[in-house]
Amino acid sequence: MRAVVQRASRASVTVAGDVLASFDGPGLVALVGVTHDDGAEQVAAIARKIAELRLFAAPADGSSGVGELSALDIGAHIIVVSQFTLYADTKKGRRPSWNGAAPGSVAEPLVDAVVADLRGRGLSVGTGRFGADMQVELVNDGPVTIILDA
């Protein structure tokens, strides 16, 4: 399982003109991809990392803005979006291969499990719609972008 996590000052995900999730204020956007051999262990590891990574500054501490507080510490909003393209293989030619990505029937319940795990930690979590053509908008704060593997 792989995730690209971006710290954002605001974000939204829209499908066919309908805003499915949004936040204004500190939060994270997590693009989550699933590969063939992922399961409960990878779900728990990615959810823990997303929730506990220290990507936020302590208020008024004069720090660099990264490394003091986690999403859990500040009650950050999180938007989770399924992203099979995180497993693109671009080693040959110019056309990506998607063979590394798990099929929807495998990936969807695992992405849902990541969302459930994060919500179980008390975090406010919005989502996109699995398999839909989504428009994800965000203001990357910092910018801070982290790639996670489980």
C-alpha positions in Angstrom: 0.0 0.0 0.0 1.2 3.4 -0.9 0.0 6.9 0.0 1.0 10.4 -1.1 0.1 12.8 1.8 -0.1 16.5 1.3 -0.5 19.0 4.1 -3.2 21.5 3.0 -4.7 24.7 4.3 -7.9 23.9 2.3 -9.0 21.1 0.0 -12.0 19.5 -1.7 -12.9 16.5 -3.9 -15.7 16.9 -6.5 -17.4 14.4 -8.7 -19.7 15.5 -11.6 -20.1 18.9 -9.9 -20.9 17.6 -6.5 -18.5 18.4 -3.7 -18.1 15.1 -1.8 -15.7 16.3 0.9 -13.9 19.6 1.7 -12.2 21.4 4.5 -11.0 24.9 5.3 -8.2 24.9 7.9 -5.3 22.6 8.6 -5.6 19.1 7.2 -4.2 16.4 5.0 -5.1 15.0 1.5 -4.1 11.4 1.3 -4.0 9.7 -2.1 -4.0 6.0 -1.4 -3.0 3.2 -3.8 -3.3 -0.6 -3.3 -1.3 -3.3 -4.8 -2.0 -7.1 -5.1 -0.6 -8.4 -1.8 -2.0 -5.7 0.5 -4.2 -6.6 3.4 -5.0 -5.7 7.0 -1.4 -5.2 8.0 -0.8 -2.6 5.3 -4.1 -0.8 6.1 -3.1 -0.5 9.8 0.4 0.8 8.9 -0.7 3.4 6.4 -3.5 4.7 8.6 -1.2 4.9 11.6 1.4 6.8 9.6 -1.2 9.2 8.1 -2.7 9.9 11.6 0.6 10.1 13.5 3.1 11.7 11.1 4.3 15.0 12.7 3.6 17.4 9.8 2.2 20.4 11.6 3.8 23.3 13.6 3.0 23.9 17.2 1.0 27.2 17.5 3.2 30.3 17.7 6.4 28.4 18.4 8.4 30.1 15.7 9.4 26.7 14.2 9.9 25.7 10.6 6.3 24.4 10.4 7.0 20.7 10.1 7.7 18.1 12.7 6.0 19.1 15.9 2.4 17.9 15.8 0.4 15.2 14.0 -3.1 15.2 12.5 -4.2 13.4 15.7 -2.7 16.1 17.9 -4.5 18.9 16.2 -7.7 17.1 15.1 -6.9 17.8 11.4 -9.4 17.1 8.7 -8.3 14.4 6.2 -9.6 13.7 2.7 -8.7 10.2 1.4 -8.9 9.6 -2.3 -8.3 6.2 -4.0 -5.4 6.5 -6.5 -4.5 3.4 -8.5 -2.0 5.5 -10.5 0.4 5.4 -7.6 1.4 1.9 -8.8 2.1 3.0 -12.4 5.2 1.4 -13.9 7.0 3.7 -16.2 10.2 1.8 -16.7 9.5 0.9 -20.4 8.3 3.3 -23.0 6.0 6.3 -22.5 2.8 4.5 -21.6 2.4 3.6 -17.9 1.5 0.0 -17.0 -1.1 -0.4 -14.3 -0.3 -4.1 -13.6 1.0 -3.2 -10.1 -2.3 -1.8 -9.0 -4.8 -4.2 -7.4 -8.2 -4.5 -9.2 -11.1 -2.5 -7.8 -12.7 -5.5 -6.1 -9.5 -5.8 -4.0 -8.6 -2.2 -3.6 -11.9 -0.6 -2.7 -12.5 -2.5 0.6 -8.9 -1.8 1.6 -9.2 2.0 1.0 -12.5 1.9 2.9 -10.6 0.1 5.7 -8.0 2.9 5.8 -10.9 5.5 6.1 -12.5 3.4 8.9 -9.2 3.1 10.8 -8.7 6.9 10.6 -12.3 7.6 11.7 -11.8 5.1 14.5 -9.0 7.3 15.8 -11.5 10.2 16.1 -10.4 12.0 12.9 -12.8 13.8 10.6 -12.3 12.0 7.2 -14.0 12.8 3.9 -13.6 10.7 0.8 -13.8 10.8 -3.0 -15.8 8.1 -4.9 -14.0 4.9 -5.8 -13.5 4.6 -9.5 -15.0 8.0 -10.3 -13.4 10.8 -12.4 -12.6 13.1 -9.5 -11.4 16.7 -9.3 -9.1 17.1 -6.3 -8.3 20.7 -5.3 -6.0 21.7 -2.5 -3.7 24.4 -1.3 -0.5 22.6 -0.4 0.7 24.2 2.8 4.5 24.5 3.0 4.6 22.8 0.5 4.7 19.5 2.4 4.3 16.3 0.4 5.3 12.9 1.9 5.3 9.5 0.1 4.4 6.6 2.4 4.9 2.8 1.8 3.5 0.1 4.0 
